[in-house]
Amino acid sequence: MYTTAFLDLPPLLTAGGTVRLPGSKSISNRVLLLAGLSEGTTVVHDLLASDDTRVMLEALRVLGCELDQQGDTVHITGLGGKLSVLHADLFLGNAGTAMRPLTAALALLSATQGGVFTLSGIPRMHERPIGDLVDALRPLGCIVECTGQEGYPPLRLAGGQLKLSAPIQVRGDVSSQFLTALLLSLPLVSQDQALTIEVVGELISKPYIEITLNLLARFGIQVQRDGWQRFVIPQGSHYQSPGSIHVEADASSASYFIAAGAIAGIDEPVRIEGVGNASIQGDIRFIEAAQAMGAKVTSGPNWLEVQRGEPGKGWPLKAIDLDCNHIPDAAMTLAVMALYADGTTRLRNIASWRVKETDRIAAMAKELRKLGATVVEGEDFIEVTPPASQGDQTAWQHASIHTYDDHRMAMCFSLAAFNPLAPSAVKGKPQGHAGPSQMALTPSGGGLGAAKPWGQAISVRIEDPRCVAKTFPDYFEALFQVARTHPDWIPVITVDGPTASGKGTLASALATRLGYQFLDSGSLYRITGLLALEQDTDLDDANALEQLARQLGEGIALRFDREHIWVDGRDVSEAVRREDIGQAASRLSAYPGVRQALLELQKAFRGLPGLVADGRDMGTVVFPDAALKVFLTASVAQRAERRHKQLISKGFSVTLDEICADLEARDLRDTSRAVAPLAPAADARKLDNSALSIDESVDTVLGWWVQGWPHVIVRH
């Protein structure tokens, strides 16, 4: 999961391949609560790992359930409808799927078995209305106190005396979660009589009630219903564990990849595994909306495949006018798909958007306008007209998308990175040098390597990408797994400098802060040096060293992360940092054949969403088109002092003068070699980090990056 402050998405050109989705949030939290209320042990498979499920699991643990979790499987020994803890304070974050049903269940149990419970969340949760559920519980005799603003969490549940003779009324036109909460909870108190729920007003989000009824049946509760206005829980109902249950993948999360296929599935489809046409989730009907816009969809019980439609038939996408009551969450994806449509898309009956993690109608309108779209918003609708080309210019705009701590805002707007494909993107003849902004698909939609006329490409910054943890922690990793672009469009930051200048430490920290790939180019030379010494290869034999270098990434498998380096499955992280290996690497790096052998390998590290590369010629030879080039200029004395401290801490006996002499020799060798001598690129920004801490150096470079965006990312 990306935990960076922001994530810069370069322009994307195609999508294809396979993605397996995480479990459904709606199903996961319903199943967890039902298992917690049932008698016996339920084994839940394929559970979603997210913020919402985490808070539900913690709540069940606090309430006395026994939990044993291993990966996405959890064994839950439930309460059997009997409270074992009578006082608890539950913090539920921003998880409405935990707050609403736990409120109803604990209010009813508290009224029949005693106990006091408080339920709270983050500030946004305290802005999400729960008054309609409270108004349904209080007439039953439950004591429910709103300890802050009336009608909103936080809540205090403090016993009561139940009165269940009259039908229980609840509004259905604000959130279906209120009805779901009652349906999940009332079987706890139905031993003596049947209980009737009457829905006041039109019930929205009916598909989510279908999920609730389906899962109740799995746990032994057969609810009878009269249309969508009256639900009856039979007398004597009690929860029966199904033993084991599998959570199907999240159909709402599938919408982003369905959209990616509809927009950019040109050469191959996007295949989505974990959910299909047998899904019990209402959001699976997003497929129908995508098909109405032009997507080509095939499906099976547990999979979907989506491609872009044929030109003139399915592409550009068709604008639609749709009542979205049946797909309230997934409908958000349609608002961003509308950017790729011909005409104005109108999404209706979405009033529930306003009481979600944020006011989604207002938020969606504001962020779409940043991209250049024309948007009209109403109380329960939104209209989106895509940016229009204006002569040889496009109305698309670079945009930094505020996500409002709302996972769906982040995931929806990632699709705007496919903007080079938009019908309103200007495609004209390249002017002068055919740089990245003129690299495009071949006329058939094929390979990315051919230089073709292409217009402006707009970069998109997603603020606070970590908010996707609510339902899909690895969303961006999954997106980059199926998205493709031209390598020249992937942003690169290079950090060059002499030996012991701290470039590796700085580059690694930058990569972590930006969520980018990391290339320690020096490690490739050190690995070559290590293998040369282990194989007794003569360090004066240029041909033998070149052949050894060519095996890296081919016959010899390499794997990197921020801390470790593996060669053919062997961790060589410590070995390559030995002083003798560093000296060997410095010697062999002077050979042109070795440098050429490693050049393509270094270029291959350029992957989505971006790369930070450190070395001595990253900005001059390997990535001359890098968006930002940094050259460190720490003095020999300062570098020697740093190296001396490192070596002394590792138990090496060496003098400061010896280290100075060694560094001066390496600097001379690096600056005077015939191929790629050490020197700053003409457009590099020099950083004297002699007196700077690593955090100060990182903050300085990040400041340059932020100030330069978006111009440093996409050049025209």
N, C-alpha and C positions, 0 to 999 in steps of 0.2 A: 504494500500500500504506500502511496506517495504521501508523505507527511510534510511537504514543503509549503512555504507560504503562498506560492503560486506555481502554476505549471504552464509553460509556454508550449503551445501546440503548433508545429510547423504546418504549412499547407499540405493536405493529404490528397492523393490522386486516385487510388483504387482501394477496394476492400475485397478480401477473399480468404478462404480458409475456414478453420473450425474453431469454435469457442464453446466451452462447457460452462453453463451458468451456475451460480450459487443457488441454494434453496430459496424458496419464496419467504419473504418476511411475514406476509399475512398468514400463510399456512404455519410457518415455524412457531410464531408466538401463540397462535391458537392451540396448536398441538402441545406446546410446552405447558400451557395453563391447564388444558384438559388432562394431561398426564399427571400434573401436580394435584389435581382435584380427585383423581381416580384412586381406587384401592389397588394395591399391587404394583408391579414394576412394568414400566413401558420402555421399550428400547426405540429411541428415535434415531433414524438414519438420515444422512444427507442434510443435517441441520445447517441452516445459514449461520455463518460466523459474522456477526455484525454488532453494532452498538445496541440495537433494539433487543436482539436475543440475549446479549450479555446482561442487560439490566433485568430482563425477565428471569433468566437463570439465577441471578443473584437474589432477586425477590423470592423465588421459590426456596432457595437455600435458607434465607433468613426466616421464612415461614415454617421451616422444619422438614422440607422434602430432602430425601437422600439423593445425591447426584453423583454420578461417576461418568466423567466425560473423557473420551479419547478421540481427538480429532473432531470429525463431524458426526460422530455417534455419541449419544448420551443415554445412560440408564437412569430413569427417574422413578423412584419409589414414592408414590403419591400419598396424600393425606387421607384418602378415603372419605372426604367431606368433613373431617374432624380437625379442628384447630389444635395444633400442638404448641403453638406460640401465641400468647394472648396480647402481647404488646410488641410493636415493631414500627420503626421509621424506615420507609422505603423511598429511595431516591431513584427516579425512573427516567432521568435524562430528558430527551425530547421524543420518547417513544409512546405515541398515542395508542399503539397496539398493545402496550402494557398498562398504561394509565387507566384507560376506560374499562376493560374487563376486570382488572384487579380491584378497581373501585367498587364495581357491582358485587363481585364475589365476596370481598371482605366486609362490605356493608351488610350483606345478608348473613354471613357467618357471625359477624360481631353481634347482630341483633338477636341471633338464636343461641349463641354459645358464649357471649361476652367478649371482652377484649377491646383494646383501643389501638388504632392504626393511623399513622400519618403517611400521606403520599405527596411527594413533591417532585420537582424536576428543574431543568434549567430555566432561565427567565422566559424564553419563548414558550415553553410548556405552560407557564403561568399566564400566557396571553391566549391560549387555545381554549375555546369555550367548552365547558362540561356541564353547564347549567341544565340542559335538557335531560341529561342522565340523572343529575341530582334531583330534578323535579319529578322524575319517575320513581326514585327510590324513597324520597321522604314520605309520600302518602302511604307507602307500605309499612311505615313505622321505623324505618332506618334513621338513625341520627347521623346526619352528614353535615359537617360544618366547613364552610369555605373560610379558611383562616386569613386569606388575603382579600382579594376582590370577590364579591358575591358572583357565583356562576363560573368561577375559574379555580384551578388548583392554585396553591396547595390545599389539601383536604385533610380533615380529621374525622375518622369514623369511630363512633363511640357508643356502640350497642343500640338499644331500642327494643321495641316489642312489635313483632310482625302482625300485619293485618292483610290477609291475602284473599279476602272474599270477592273483591271487585276486580274487574279487568284492569290490567296495568297498562297505562297509556304512556307513549313516548313519541316525540316528534321524529319524523323520518327525513325531513327536508334540510337538515344541517349536516349531519354525518351519520352514515350507516353504522359506525362503530358503537353508537349508543344502543341500537337494537342488538347488535352482536354481543355487547357486554351483558345485556339482560338474557339473551338466549343461552349464553355460556354459563350463566350463574344461577338462574332460577331452578334448574334441576336439583340444586342443593337443598331446596326447601319445598319440593313437590311431593313429599312422601304421603301427605294426607289428602291432597286434592289436586286436580288438574289446574294448571295456571294459564291464563290467557293474556297475551300481549296484543294491544291494539295500537296500530301506527297512526299517528295524527299527521295529516298532510301527505304529500307525495313522497314515497320512499326513493331516495337517491342511492346510487351505487349498488343496485340490486345484485350484481354479480358477487359482491363481497358477502352478501347474506347467503348466497348459494354455497359459497365456500364454507361458511359457518355451519349451515345445515348438513352439508356433506360430512364434515368432520364430526359433528355431534352424532351422526348415525354410526360412524366408525367407533365411537366410544359408548354406543348403546342407547342413545337418546333419539327416539323417532318423533321429531316435531311434526305436528300436523299444521298445515297452513291453508288459509282461505285467501287466495290471491297473494297480494303483498301488503294487505291491511290487517290481517288477523293470524296470529300464531298461537298454537296450543301445545303446552308441554304436558304429556299424560301424567296422571297420578301415579306415584310410586316409581318415577324415573330415578335411576341412579347410574353413576358413571361406571363403565366396565372397560378396563384396559384392553385394547386389541392385542396386547403382547408386544408387537413391534409395528412400526409405521414408518414409511418413507416420505420424506418431504420432496415434492416435485420442485423443479427449478422455477424461479420467479418469472412469471410471464411479463410483468412490468419491465423488468430488466431486459427481457428479450426484445422489447420494443426498440432499444437503441441499436441493436445489431440487425434487426429487421430493417430499420431505417438506413443503416449503413449499406446494407445490400441493395436497397431500393435506389440509393443515391449513387453508389460507387461499385457495386458488384458487376463489373464490366466483363472481365475475362473469365471469372469463376464466381460461383455463389458464395455467400456467407452461410456457413452451416452452423446451426445453433442446436446444441445437444442438451438434454435435460428437461425439455418441455416440448409438447407437440399438440397434435389435434385432439388428443385424448385428455387434455388438461381440464381440471375442475375449476380453473381460475377464469374469471370473466375477462380479464385483460388479454386473454388469448385471442379475443375478437379484434384486437388491434390489427391482426392479419387482414381482416376485411377492409379496414380503413386504408391500410398500406396498398392493398390490391386496387381499391378504388382510385388511389393516386397514381397507380401504374406499375407497382411492383409485381414481379413474377415470383410466386410462392409455391413450393411443393412441401409436403409434410408427411410425417408418420406419427405413430403414437407418442414418440419421445424425441422427435427432432423436427427441425424446420430448415429449409434451404431457400435463400432469397437472392434474387438478382435484379438488376436494373431492367426495365422494360425496353422494348425496341424504340428507336428514334421515331417520333411522330405518333407512337402509340402509348408507350409507358415513360417516355422521356422527351421533353421535360416532364416532371411530375404534374399531375392534374390538380388544380385547386378544387377543394371540396367544401361543402356546407354540411356539417354533421352535428347531430345531437350526440354528445359524448357522455351522457349519463351512465352508459354501460361500461365505459373504460375511463374513469375519471383520472387515474394516475398516468396511464399510458398515453392519454390524450395530449399531455404536455409535449411528448415527442413529436406529435403532428404539428405543433406550433413551429418547431424548428425545421421540420421537413418542408413547411410552407415556404421557406426561403428558396427552395429549389423548384417551386411550382410555377406554372404559367397562370397568373391571375391572383385573386384574393381568396384566401382560405378563411372560413368562418367556423369556429368551434363553439357550440352552444350547450346550455344546460350544465355549466361547470362552476356553479356557485360554490361548491365544496372546496374549490381551489383556494378560496380566500381564508379558510380556517385550517389550512394544513401547516407544514413546518414554517412556512411564511405565507404572506398573501401572494399566491402564485400568479394570479392574473396581473396584479400590479408589477410584480417582479419580472415576469415574462415580457410584459410590454416594454418596460424600461430597458432591459438588456437587448431585446430584439432591435429596438431603435438605435442602440449603440452601433449595431452592425450595418445600419442603413435602411432597415425595413420600415415601412409605414404601418403603424399599428393603431387600431381602434379598440378600446376596452370598455366593457359594460359591467354591470353587476354580475351577470352570469354568462358572459360571452367574451370572445376575443376574435378580432379580424386581423389577419397578417397578409400584407402585400410585400413581396420580396423587393430587395434593392433593384433599381433599374439602371441599365447602362446608359451613359450619357455621352454620345459621340464615341470618342476613343477612350473614354474613362468609364469606370464602374462606380456605382454608388455604394458598393460594399466598403465598409470601413474596418480598419484594425480596431479590435475591441478587447478591453480587459473586463471580463465578465465577473460581476459580483455574484456570489452564490448564496448569500443569506443563510448560511449554515443549513442548506437544503440540498440533500444528495441528488435529487432529480434535476435541479437547476444545473449542477455541475455536469451530470451525464448528458442531459439534453444538448447543452451548448457545445460540448465537444464535437458534435456533428457539424458545427459551423466551420470546422477546420477543412472540410471538403469543399470549401468555397471556390477553388479553381475550376471545379466541374459545373458550377451553377450556370444556368442558361444566361443569367445577366452578367456573368464574368466576361470582360472584353477580351476578345482574341484577335490580335493584330499582328502585323509583321514585326519581327524583332528589329530593334534599332541598335546598330553597332554590334558590339560583342554579344554573342548568344549566351548570356549568363543564365543563372538558375530560373529567372522569371520567364524565360522563353522556352524552358524545357517542358515538354508536354507528352501526352499520349500520341501514339501513331494514329492515323485516321481510323483504323479498325478498332481503336481502343487498346492496342497492344502495348508492347514493351516500353519501359520508361527510359531506355537509354538513348532513343533517337531525339535529336534536336528538332523541335517543331515550333512554329509560332504559338505563343501562349501569352495570355494577358496578365493582368495584375493578380497576385496571390496575396491573400490577406491572412495575417497571423492572428491567432486567438489566444489570449491569456485567461486561464481558469484560476480565479482566486480561491484560496483555501480548498485545494483538491481533496484534502483529508476528509471532507464532509461526506464523501461517498461511503465511508465506513458504516453509515447507518444501515445500508442494505447490501452493498457490493464493494467490499474493501479493495478488491483487486480489479476494479473496473478499468482503470487506465492501462494496466498491464494487459488485460484482455483486448482492449481496443488496439493497442500497438501490436498485438499478436496477429490481427487480421488486416490492419491498415497498411498501405504502401504509399511511398512517395519517392520522388527523385532524390538520390543521396545528396545532391547539391543543395537541397532545400532543408536538410537537417542541420540545425544550428550547431556550431562548434566554437568552443572557447579554448584557446591554446595558452599554455603557461610554459614559457621557455626560460632558460637561465643556466648559469654555470653549475658545476658540481657543488652539492651541499648548500644550495641557495634556498632550499625549502620548497621547491616547486612541486614535488610529489605530495607533500603534506597539504599545500595550498590547493592543488588541483583536486585531490580526493575530497577535501572539505567542501569545495565549490560544487562538485558533482553531487554530494549528499544534499546540500542546501537547495540545489535546483532539480534534483531527481533525475539527473542525466547519467548516461553511461560514463565510465571512467577508463582512460587509457594511460597507464604508466609505461610510456614507451621505453624508458630506461630499463624496465624489467625484462623486456624482450631481449635487449642486449645482455643483461645480466644472466638471463636463462641460457642464452647461447654460450656465454662465458662459463657458466656452471657446467653445462653439458660438455664443453670443450675440455675443461679440467678433469671431469670425471672419466672422459673417454681418452685422455692423454693426447688430445689433438694439439699439435704444435701451434702456438699463438702467432707464429710468423708464417704459417701456411694459409695464405689468403683463400686459395681455392677450397681447401678442406673446410674452413670456417664458413665460407659462402654456402657450401652444400649442407652444412649443419643448420645454418639459419633458414634455409629453404624448407627444412623438414618441420619447422614450427607451424602449427596450424594445419599441417597436411598429415604427415605420418606421425607427428607428435601432437597429442591433444593438449590444449591449453584451456584453463578456466580461471577467471579472475573474479574477485569481489573487492570490497573496500579494504579488507584486511589480509586476505589470503590469496596465494597463487598456487595452482595445481598444475603439474606437468605429468601427463599420463596417470592421473589419479593420485599423484604424490604431492603432498604439501611441501613446497620449497620456499615458503615465505621467509623463513629465517636464513636459510642457506644462501639465497641470492643477495642478502644484505651484508654478507661477510666482506671484509675489506679486500681480500684477495680476489673475490669475484668482481667487485667494483673496479679494481685495477685492470682485470682481464677484459671487462666490458669496455672500458675506455680505450684499450689497445685495439680490440677487434672492430670497434665502431669507426675506426679510421679507414677501413677497407671499403672501397666503393661497392664491391660485389656484395658484401654483407649488408650494407645500407640499402641497396636496391632490393635484395632478397626480402628484407623486412618492411619495405615501403608499402607494398600492397596489403600485407597483413595489418599494418597500422591503419590504413584507410578503411579496412573492413570493419573496424570498431565503430564506425559512424552509423549509429542506429537511433531509432526513435526512443524518446522524444528529442534527444540531443546528446552531445558528447563534450566532455572536458578532457583534453589531452595535454600531458606534460612531457617535456623533453628538451632537446637542444635545437631542433629544427622543425618543430611542429608548425610554427607560424610562417616559416620561410619556404619549406619544401613539402611537407606532408599535407598540410591544410592551408595553403596560401589564401583560400577564400574564407577563412574563419571569420565569424561574425565579430569576435573580440579577441585581440592578441595581447597577451601580457608578457612582459620581459622583466625578470627580476634582476636587480643590480646590487644586491648585498655585497659588501666589500669582502676581500679575501680574509681579512682579520676577523670579521664578524662570522663568516662561514666557518673558519677554522675553530673559533671558540665554540660554536654549536656542535661541530663534529667531535671536538675534544670531549665535551660533556657527554655526548652519546656513547663514545667509546669507553670512557672511564666508568660510566654507569653499567656497562656490560662486562667490566673486568679487564679491559685491554690496557696494557701499559704503553703509553705513547705520549710524546711531548708535543706541546703546542707548536713549537718550531718545526717539528717533523711534519705535522699536518699542514702547516702553511706551505712548506716546500712542496708537498705532494699536490696540494690544490693548485699552486702556481704552475706546476708541471702539467697537470691535467688541463688547465685553462689554456696554456700555450698549445698543447696538442689539439684541443678542440677548436681553437680559433684559427689555427694555421693549416688544418687538414684541407686536402684538395677538394673534397666533396662536402657540400653543406657545412661550411665552417660556422662555428657558433657566432651568431650576430643577431641583433634584434631586427625583426621585419620593419620595413619602412613605415608601416602604419601601426606598429605595436605601441602600446601604452606602457611606459617604463614605471616600475614600482621598486623603490628602494625600501626593502623590508628589513633593513639592518636593525632598526629600533622598534619594529612593529611585532606585536604578538600575532599568532596565527589567526585569532578571531578578528583582530584589527585589519590584517591583510585581506581576509575573506570579505569583511564588510566593505572594504574599499573597492574590491573588484565587483562585488554584487551591486554596489552603488553605480559603477560605470555601466553595468549590464542593464539595470533598471532605467537609468537615464537615457540609454541609447535605444531602448525598445520603442517601436518595433523596427526601426530602420536597420538595426544590426542583424535582424533575423531574415528579412526578405529584401533583397536588393533588386531594383528595377533598372 
